Each structure stands twice: as structure tokens, then as C-alpha cells.
């Protein structure tokens, strides 16, 4: 690999992704991949922390591999792999568990939210999830982690664990920085704009999936919840319209001021159709390319195999260093 800083990020294959995942993460992966040695993982082990249908999880894993590539990630240049294919992730999680305190994990906002949502399955994995995420990041001596705003607290924990480990055992891990995009770092639900847009929302009209066809996208935006005063301006008092403006600006690279001027004097109806059309024009070619890639499983298997081999080499370099630092006898090969 060239002598560039390392970038790592991952996405869970827990369903068909939304434009929240696209704007908060995927599109930044593509923007940044040339400037870094980039490692993109499919966080399949994370996905097991809530109940999954095994066949659907397998399907979603291929979906995500295809989507990464369809969004412009070049698997020759960057590393694309499944987290479960590189066992160092689970191994480093164990070591990091020994420097992480339960109080740090029970305080995590996402753990609290998910515990409420999955009351019947508050398992150890759900609580330990941020430690696995820290292991993902720290294994690669990562310097930059592009994420949406909802993952910021987890990144802070990764930094804390790196610093704590380094203080106790000597310099071992790079302390990573987060990269949270300036626009649309938190895309909100179209049905309840106070809540994050999420791929696991039971209300299908609340999110735009990366698999939605243009007509569906436009229909969903037409139904998006807004207020009644019909003015297209960005304001905390107008969470629905503000969310649509953020989406519009992120997809068109326009500023809020430019968009407000463009739609001055127009009604919500016109604006919603314009947002839908812009989103559909970006998503549709990605959807088609993803579906084309999905017909070639052999290619996707090859990408994942190659990615895992390259990731493994980097990961075990760090893991061996960690094992040595904590006093484990390294296995002779
Ligand atoms: P996940 O799979 O929930 O989401 C993947 C990425 O999409 C971002 N995102 C959003 N951004 C803007 N608006 C939204 N509504 C929205 N919803 C999701 C997330 O912030 C994330 O960047 N734990 C992670 C996956 C992970 C990871 C890692 C990330 C595992 N290991 C190491 C970075 C580094 C997760 O569940 O993301």
C-alpha cells in the first residue's frame, strides 16, 4: 500500500441502506478514498447483536458489498471485506474488553435506545458493540473514521480505549479522528423529523432506501411530514422542511441560502417533488449498478476474499503487537 494515512469505516448489513447511510457515510467514503489507504468493512458481527434471519443476513452482506462498489469504492485500490472474515477483530475485542468498564458501555446512547427497542433481547453483544467497533478501528492504526453524527460517541470510546491502552502498555495504537461531514451528518425520518432516519424503521415511508425506485422516492417525499406555513426556510422550528432542505442541499451541493432563494414563493408541493427528483437522479444509477453486480456472486466473493487477505495482514501486525505488550507468548510459526 502507498504511504498514506489509513482511513477505516464500516456499515452494518442489517437491512437495505437508506439515504441517511449514503449521505452520512458512503458518499464520504468515495470522496476520501484517493487521499487515504482506505479500509471499508461490512460489520456483520455487529449485526448479530439484534436478532437476524440468517438467510437474510447473508443476502444483505452481498447487497452491501455490491453497494460499496456501486457507490464508487474501488476494491482494487481500497480494501473491502467482511468483518467476520478477519478473526483479529473478535480477538482484539477481547483484549480491549479488559481495559473497558461496564459503566462506559451502559451510558452509551445507542445502547440505551436499542435496549428499549429490543427489550426481549438485551444481550452482552449489544452492550459490548462499541468495543468491537473500537477494535475494528484500532486494528488498522486508523487515523480517520468517516461516520454519521450518531456514531460520534462510539468513536470517542475508541479514542479513550486507545489512549488508556497506550498509557498502560506503551505506545501501541494510533488515536483516530472522526470525520463527520458538514452537511447531512444526521438525516432525519420523513415521518417523524425529530428522529434519525433508520433502515430498521417499521414505517417504510419514514426512510428512502437505496433500493427505492424513482417513483417510490418521489411519492415518499410528497408524503414527508412538514409544518403548515408553506415557507421553505431552514429553521429549528421547522424540523420537517429543514430536513428536506438538508437532503436537497447535500444532493445538489448547494447552500441553504441558495436553496431558499431558488424556492422563494414556491409551495411545499413543488419543493417536495424537486427534492424527490434530485435524490432519485443520484440513487437510480447506483441502484442499477448494485443490482448488476449482485448477479455476479463469483466476483463479489473474489472481492471479499481478496479484501480479507489484505485486511488480515494489516490487522495481525497490530494484534501481535498488542499480544506482546500485554504479556502473551506469541505462537511460533
Ligand atoms: P450503521 O450501519 O448504523 O450506519 C452506517 C453509517 O451510516 C451513518 N448513518 C447516518 N448518517 C446520517 N444520517 C442518518 N440518518 C444515518 N444513519 C446511519 C452512521 O453514522 C454510520 O457512519 N457501528 C456502526 C458500524 C461500524 C463502524 C465501525 C463504523 C462498525 N464498526 C468502525 C465506523 C468504524 C453502525 O452501526 O453504523
Boltz pocket constraint, residues with backbone or C-beta under 6 A from the ligand:
constraints:
  - pocket:
      binder: B
      contacts: [[A, 8], [A, 9], [A, 10], [A, 11], [A, 12], [A, 13], [A, 19], [A, 20], [A, 21], [A, 22], [A, 23], [A, 24], [A, 25], [A, 43], [A, 46], [A, 132], [A, 133], [A, 136], [A, 137], [A, 145], [A, 146], [A, 147], [A, 148], [A, 149], [A, 150], [A, 151], [A, 184], [A, 185], [A, 186], [A, 187], [A, 188], [A, 196], [A, 197], [A, 198]]
      max_distance: 6.0
